[in-house]
Amino acid sequence: MSDSPAPLADPHLVFDAVEGRRDLVILGSTGSIGTQAIDLVLRNPDRFRVTALSAAGGRVALLAEQARRLRVRTVAVASPDAVPALREALREEYGAGEQPPEILAGPDAATQLAGSDCHTVLNGITGSIGLAPTLAALKAGRTLALANKESLIVGGPLVKALAAPGQIIPVDSEHAALFQALAAGKRADVRKLVVTASGGPFRGRTRSELADVTREQALNHPTWAMGPVITVNSATLVNKGLEVIEAHLLYDIPFDRIEVVVHPQSYVHSMVEFTDGSTLAQATPPDMRGPIAIGLGWPQRVPDAAPAFDWTKASTWEFFPLDTEAFPSVGLARHVGTLGGTAPAVFNAANEECVDAFLDGRLAFNGIMDTVTAVVEEHGTPATGTSLTVADVLEAEAWARTRARELSAKATAEARA
């Protein structure tokens, strides 16, 4: 193990550490991660200053409010059509004589911000469209607080080729937990990583019992408040499969030494087992502001970033094995992660299309993983990841999305026949 490559995320290494206030760029500022990060920043003005924000463009009033409260230099929206409404919202937020921020627009706007002058880029974009900003931040030498797991999943070799030791700090609750637990020991003493899963809203159900679940049921997560795509991914446990691939890439631990265990309370966010039999668990009440604070502030901790446990109150913490028959997504993720190359991109893109189809009522819940599995099988064995290019990823994603839409439509037609 000591002769293997250095991990992408290493708590013992700090990339470009600075004293004093850190300048931040927040990508995906109007989403769940972005809004919680801004809450953290506003409560800690002596530690952080935000210089730029990006968003998709669907919530321009919120983006304008964030820009004013943070006094940013630049705002960016992915949709050029959102610019007129954003400009009007900024006029309403800023008083007479105040200078509103510069506006960037278009699919490359977030990527442009990711390479701008700052200390840390928080990539809170949802989906594989976050790959280009991830690569831009790394290439520009910024510390990358990575909440956009998809960019690492689909572009693993590309990210690994650019990232310097200590440059990536994970923001997912599970990977922030592993990151902190790994700080307690040497890498050579790690036996396994244990990634916890809440089990989602359908924990304990059999595959047949999942056949008729509704959109509303899938979006009713028992623990976390997240966007619709991530919430459905948590219901299918695709999110956990992606996290297994991410853990492998971040910490360079083989797939057969990364386990998933169901923990309904979501208090223990993940664990590291060491060779002497000790297991270290990182635990907090469910709140993403803790992992965000690790991503933005490491190696310093941000006081009162998130609530702590009240140890004067009784509580019960449970752990269960994963039902791989009802939730085959984790096993499929291990498979595509082992294949490497464009296979993870195909898995992720097909899943995104199938989740959209499910949310629109065009695909049954079990049809999500059935379709993703079929697309992965059709894709076959990809070329090795060492020669992977961004063009390869984009081509594989485009094919997977098209094929997933075709198979989804076919499955729906057959079900209605």
C-alpha positions in Angstrom: 0.0 0.0 0.0 2.8 2.4 0.7 4.0 2.1 -2.9 0.6 3.0 -4.4 -0.1 6.5 -5.8 -0.8 9.4 -3.4 -4.5 9.9 -2.8 -6.2 13.0 -4.3 -7.6 14.0 -0.8 -5.1 13.7 2.0 -5.9 15.4 5.4 -2.2 15.4 6.2 -1.4 17.6 3.2 -2.6 21.2 2.9 -2.5 22.8 -0.5 -1.6 26.5 -0.6 -2.6 27.2 3.0 -3.1 30.8 3.9 -3.6 32.7 7.1 -6.4 35.2 7.4 -9.5 35.6 5.3 -9.9 33.4 2.3 -11.3 34.6 -1.0 -13.9 32.1 -2.4 -15.8 31.4 -5.6 -19.1 29.6 -5.1 -20.4 27.6 -8.1 -24.1 26.6 -7.8 -24.8 29.3 -5.2 -28.6 29.1 -5.4 -28.6 25.3 -4.7 -28.6 23.5 -1.4 -24.8 23.4 -1.0 -24.4 27.0 -2.2 -27.0 28.5 0.1 -25.6 26.7 3.1 -22.1 27.8 2.2 -23.3 31.4 2.0 -24.9 31.1 5.4 -21.5 29.9 6.8 -19.7 32.8 5.1 -22.0 35.4 6.4 -21.6 34.1 9.9 -17.8 34.2 9.5 -16.8 37.4 7.7 -13.4 37.4 9.3 -12.6 34.0 7.7 -14.2 34.1 4.3 -15.0 36.6 1.5 -16.9 35.6 -1.7 -15.6 37.2 -4.9 -17.9 35.5 -7.4 -21.1 33.4 -7.7 -22.5 31.2 -10.4 -25.9 29.6 -10.8 -28.0 27.9 -13.5 -30.2 30.9 -13.9 -33.6 29.7 -12.6 -33.5 31.7 -9.3 -32.3 35.1 -10.3 -33.9 37.0 -7.4 -32.0 34.8 -4.9 -28.8 35.2 -6.9 -29.1 39.0 -6.9 -29.8 39.0 -3.2 -26.7 36.8 -2.6 -24.6 39.1 -4.7 -25.7 42.2 -2.8 -25.2 40.6 0.7 -21.8 39.3 -0.2 -20.7 42.3 -2.4 -19.3 40.0 -5.1 -17.4 41.3 -8.1 -19.0 38.9 -10.6 -22.1 36.7 -11.0 -22.5 34.1 -13.7 -25.5 32.2 -15.1 -25.5 29.2 -17.4 -28.5 30.4 -19.3 -28.1 33.5 -21.4 -31.9 33.8 -21.4 -31.7 34.6 -17.7 -29.6 37.7 -18.1 -32.4 40.3 -18.6 -34.2 39.1 -15.5 -31.0 38.9 -13.5 -30.1 42.5 -14.6 -33.5 43.7 -13.4 -33.2 41.8 -10.1 -29.7 43.3 -9.5 -31.2 46.8 -10.1 -33.8 46.2 -7.5 -31.3 44.9 -5.0 -28.7 47.6 -5.4 -29.4 51.2 -4.5 -28.8 54.3 -6.5 -25.1 55.0 -7.0 -24.1 51.4 -6.1 -22.2 49.4 -8.6 -23.7 46.0 -9.4 -21.5 43.1 -10.2 -20.3 42.1 -13.7 -22.5 39.5 -15.3 -21.1 36.5 -17.2 -23.5 34.2 -19.1 -23.4 30.9 -21.1 -22.4 27.3 -20.6 -18.7 28.2 -20.0 -19.4 31.0 -17.5 -18.9 28.8 -14.4 -15.7 27.4 -15.8 -14.4 31.0 -16.3 -15.2 31.8 -12.7 -13.5 28.6 -11.5 -10.2 29.8 -12.9 -10.5 33.3 -11.6 -8.4 34.9 -8.8 -9.3 33.4 -5.4 -8.0 30.9 -2.9 -10.8 28.3 -2.9 -13.5 27.2 -5.4 -16.5 25.5 -4.0 -18.0 23.4 -6.8 -21.6 22.9 -5.7 -23.0 22.3 -9.2 -25.2 19.3 -9.6 -24.4 16.8 -12.4 -21.5 16.1 -14.8 -21.6 19.7 -16.2 -19.4 20.4 -13.2 -16.4 18.6 -14.8 -15.1 21.6 -16.8 -15.2 23.9 -13.7 -13.4 21.3 -11.7 -10.7 21.0 -14.2 -10.4 24.8 -14.6 -10.0 25.3 -10.8 -7.3 22.6 -10.6 -5.5 24.0 -13.6 -5.5 27.5 -12.2 -4.0 26.2 -8.9 -7.0 26.8 -6.7 -7.9 24.8 -3.7 -11.0 22.8 -4.8 -13.8 22.2 -2.2 -15.5 19.5 -4.1 -19.3 18.9 -3.6 -19.8 18.0 -7.3 -19.1 14.3 -7.1 -20.1 13.7 -10.7 -17.1 15.6 -12.1 -14.8 13.2 -10.3 -16.9 10.2 -11.2 -16.9 10.9 -15.0 -13.5 12.4 -15.3 -11.5 10.6 -12.7 -8.2 10.2 -14.7 -8.5 13.8 -15.9 -8.9 15.1 -12.4 -6.1 12.9 -11.0 -3.7 14.2 -13.8 -4.3 17.8 -12.7 -4.7 17.7 -9.0 -1.7 18.5 -6.8 -1.4 16.7 -3.4 -3.8 18.3 -0.9 -5.5 20.4 -3.6 -8.9 18.7 -3.3 -11.0 18.8 -0.1 -14.2 16.7 -0.3 -17.4 18.3 0.8 -19.8 15.3 0.6 -20.7 14.4 4.2 -19.4 10.9 3.7 -16.1 11.9 2.2 -15.6 14.7 4.6 -16.1 12.1 7.3 -13.5 9.8 5.8 -11.2 12.7 5.3 -11.3 13.6 9.0 -11.1 10.0 10.3 -8.0 9.4 8.0 -6.3 12.3 9.7 -6.0 10.1 12.8 -3.7 7.5 11.3 -1.2 6.6 8.6 -2.4 5.6 5.2 -0.5 2.3 5.4 -2.5 1.4 8.5 -5.9 1.7 6.8 -7.7 -1.6 6.3 -11.0 -0.5 4.9 -13.4 2.5 4.4 -17.0 2.1 5.5 -19.4 4.5 3.8 -22.7 4.9 5.6 -26.1 5.2 3.9 -29.4 6.4 5.4 -31.2 3.8 3.3 -33.4 6.5 1.8 -37.2 6.6 2.1 -37.5 2.9 1.0 -35.2 1.2 3.4 -36.5 -2.3 4.2 -38.7 -2.6 1.1 -38.2 -5.5 -1.3 -37.7 -5.0 -5.1 -41.4 -5.9 -5.7 -42.5 -3.4 -3.1 -40.7 -0.7 -5.0 -42.4 -1.2 -8.3 -45.2 1.3 -7.7 -43.6 4.0 -5.6 -44.4 7.6 -6.6 -42.4 10.7 -7.3 -43.7 12.2 -4.1 -42.6 9.2 -2.1 -39.2 9.1 -3.6 -38.7 12.8 -2.9 -39.6 12.4 0.8 -36.1 11.7 2.2 -36.3 10.9 5.9 -33.1 12.7 6.9 -31.7 15.2 4.3 -33.2 18.1 2.5 -31.7 18.1 -1.0 -32.5 18.8 -4.6 -34.8 16.4 -6.6 -32.0 14.6 -8.5 -29.9 13.9 -5.5 -32.9 12.9 -3.5 -34.0 10.4 -6.1 -30.4 9.1 -6.3 -30.6 8.6 -2.5 -33.8 6.7 -2.9 -32.3 4.3 -5.5 -28.9 4.4 -3.6 -27.2 5.4 -6.9 -25.8 8.3 -4.8 -24.1 5.7 -2.6 -22.7 3.9 -5.6 -21.3 7.2 -6.9 -19.8 7.8 -3.4 -18.0 4.4 -3.5 -16.4 5.3 -6.8 -15.5 8.7 -5.4 -14.0 7.2 -2.3 -11.8 4.9 -4.5 -10.6 7.9 -6.5 -10.1 10.3 -3.6 -8.3 7.9 -1.3 -6.8 5.3 -3.6 -8.4 2.4 -1.7 -9.3 -0.7 -3.8 -13.0 -1.3 -4.3 -12.9 -4.5 -2.3 -11.9 -2.5 0.7 -14.8 0.0 0.5 -18.0 -1.2 2.2 -21.5 0.3 2.4 -23.6 0.0 5.6 -27.1 1.3 6.2 -27.4 3.7 9.1 -30.9 5.2 9.2 -30.1 8.0 11.7 -27.4 9.6 9.5 -25.4 10.5 12.6 -22.3 8.6 11.6 -21.3 9.9 8.2 -18.6 7.3 7.5 -15.9 5.2 9.2 -12.3 4.1 8.7 -11.1 0.7 10.0 -7.4 0.4 10.7 -5.3 -2.7 10.7 -5.2 -2.9 14.5 -8.9 -3.4 14.6 -9.8 0.1 15.6 -12.6 1.8 13.7 -12.9 5.6 13.8 -16.3 7.1 13.1 -17.0 10.8 12.3 -20.4 11.8 13.7 -22.5 14.9 13.8 -26.3 15.6 13.5 -27.3 15.7 9.8 -26.2 19.2 8.6 -24.2 19.9 5.5 -22.7 23.1 7.0 -20.1 20.9 8.8 -18.7 19.3 5.7 -18.8 22.6 3.9 -16.8 24.2 6.7 -14.2 21.5 6.3 -14.0 22.1 2.6 -13.6 25.9 3.0 -11.5 26.1 6.1 -9.2 23.1 6.3 -6.8 22.6 8.2 -8.6 25.1 10.5 -12.0 24.3 11.9 -14.8 26.8 11.9 -16.3 27.2 15.3 -20.1 26.5 15.6 -20.3 25.7 11.9 -23.0 23.2 12.6 -25.0 21.9 15.6 -23.4 19.3 17.9 -25.0 16.4 19.7 -26.7 16.9 23.1 -25.2 14.0 25.0 -27.6 14.5 27.9 -30.3 13.0 25.7 -30.7 9.3 25.0 -30.4 8.2 21.4 -30.1 4.9 19.5 -27.8 4.4 16.5 -28.5 1.5 14.2 -26.5 -0.2 11.4 -27.8 -2.7 8.8 -26.3 -4.6 5.9 -27.1 -3.3 2.4 -29.9 -5.1 0.5 -28.2 -5.6 -2.8 -31.2 -7.2 -4.5 -33.6 -4.4 -3.8 -30.8 -1.8 -4.4 -28.4 -3.1 -7.1 -27.0 0.4 -7.8 -24.0 0.0 -5.5 -22.8 -3.2 -7.1 -23.2 -1.7 -10.6 -21.2 1.3 -9.5 -18.4 -0.9 -8.3 -18.5 -2.6 -11.7 -18.2 0.5 -13.7 -15.6 2.0 -11.4 -13.5 -1.1 -11.9 -13.9 -0.9 -15.7 -12.8 2.8 -15.6 -12.5 4.8 -18.8 -15.8 6.1 -19.9 -17.9 3.5 -18.1 -18.6 5.8 -15.0 -19.6 8.6 -17.3 -22.1 6.3 -19.1 -23.5 5.1 -15.7 -23.9 8.7 -14.5 -25.4 10.1 -17.7 -27.8 7.3 -18.1 -28.9 7.6 -14.5 -29.5 11.4 -14.9 -31.7 10.8 -17.9 -33.6 8.0 -16.1 -34.2 10.2 -13.0 -35.6 12.9 -15.2 -37.9 10.4 -16.8 -39.1 9.1 -13.4 -39.7 12.7 -12.1 -41.7 13.4 -15.3 -43.8 10.3 -14.8 -42.3 8.6 -17.9 -40.5 5.7 -16.1 -41.2 3.5 -13.2 -39.0 3.6 -10.1 -37.4 0.2 -10.7 -37.1 1.1 -14.4 -34.3 3.6 -13.4 -31.8 0.9 -12.5 -33.1 -1.6 -15.1 -32.4 1.0 -17.8 -29.1 2.2 -16.5 -27.9 -1.4 -16.2 -29.0 -2.1 -19.8 -27.1 1.0 -21.1 -23.9 0.1 -19.2 -24.1 -3.5 -20.6 -24.5 -2.1 -24.1 -21.5 0.2 -23.6 -19.3 -2.8 -22.9 -15.7 -2.5 -21.8 -14.2 0.9 -22.4 -10.7 1.9 -23.2 -8.3 2.3 -20.3 -8.6 5.5 -18.4 -5.0 6.5 -19.0 -5.9 7.8 -22.5 -9.2 9.4 -21.5 -10.0 12.9 -22.8 -12.8 15.4 -22.2 -14.0 14.7 -25.7 -14.2 10.9 -24.8 -16.3 11.7 -21.8 -18.7 14.0 -23.7 -19.1 11.5 -26.5 -19.9 8.7 -24.1 -22.3 10.8 -22.1 -24.2 11.9 -25.2 -24.5 8.3 -26.4 -25.6 7.1 -22.9 -28.3 9.9 -22.7 -29.7 9.1 -26.1 -29.8 5.3 -25.4 -31.3 5.8 -21.9 -34.1 8.0 -23.4 -34.7 5.3 -26.1 -34.9 2.5 -23.6 -36.9 4.5 -21.1 -39.5 5.2 -23.8 -39.6 1.6 -24.9 -40.1 0.4 -21.3 -42.9 2.8 -20.7 -44.6 1.9 -23.9 -44.4 -1.8 -23.1 -45.8 -1.2 -19.6 -48.8 0.7 -21.0 -49.5 -1.9 -23.7 
